Amino acid sequence: MNTVDATHLKNHLGSVLQQASLGPVAIERHGRVVAYLIPARATGTRSTRRRPPTAVHGWTRRDEDRATALCAGGDFRPSRWLRAGDPRLLAGIATMLASEHGFDRTRMLALAERLDPGMSTAANFARWLATSPVHAARFLPSLRARMRESQPGAPNPVRRK
């Protein structure tokens, strides 16, 4: 097993990582081994840590219309939302709707938690906002308009010539 001291690791990280890809490398500090670098393939297990959130690419107008229809439809069963698309994206939308007038906050947060556990926490929702293609300034007015259209007895806004 190769051994390097912490200062060498700090100054030559790339070469030490290359060594570690071939076999275990012990890291010493003040003459004592404090850590080991091991090859990723040698671990034999996949990491259970969640990946950092990434932006959903390809959010199209059609996707936005489908999400708007889902929200305006009033069907907030988790099974329906799980079939509707990316659970993380939809959990973020449910969390966003929890603060909107006309939506049951408790129910929306419970839905968000069912779709993506932890989404209703401030830190996770902030990460979702930072990486999400959904923009509240566009999505919420579109949703409100869709909800007005779907109300029974709503006037038809189409002009006739």
C-alpha angles and dihedrals in degrees: 000000000000119000127202131175122241094251091054089049091051093049098039105030095146096055092044090051089051089053090047091054088063098044145331118307122199117217116213130198119187090349095307126107106242102168146003129224111209131184114266094231091053093064092075093205134080119243114262091202114112118249117246111263117266131196116268106239122207098039098164134187087256091055089049091050091050092050090047091051091049092052095043092047092072094225103132099167109137091225090059093048093046089058093046099073145283106011094209093052093047092046088057090050090050090051090049091051091052088075095046124100112252097033126098104244096204093048094047093049090048089051091050091051091050092051097044117004111229096022093117092062115101094238095051093044090050089053089048091051091050094052104028123107088212111100115197092210089063103028101049098052088047090051093048091051091049090050092051090051093051095051113108112250094018113151116253108246093202112112119220124212 
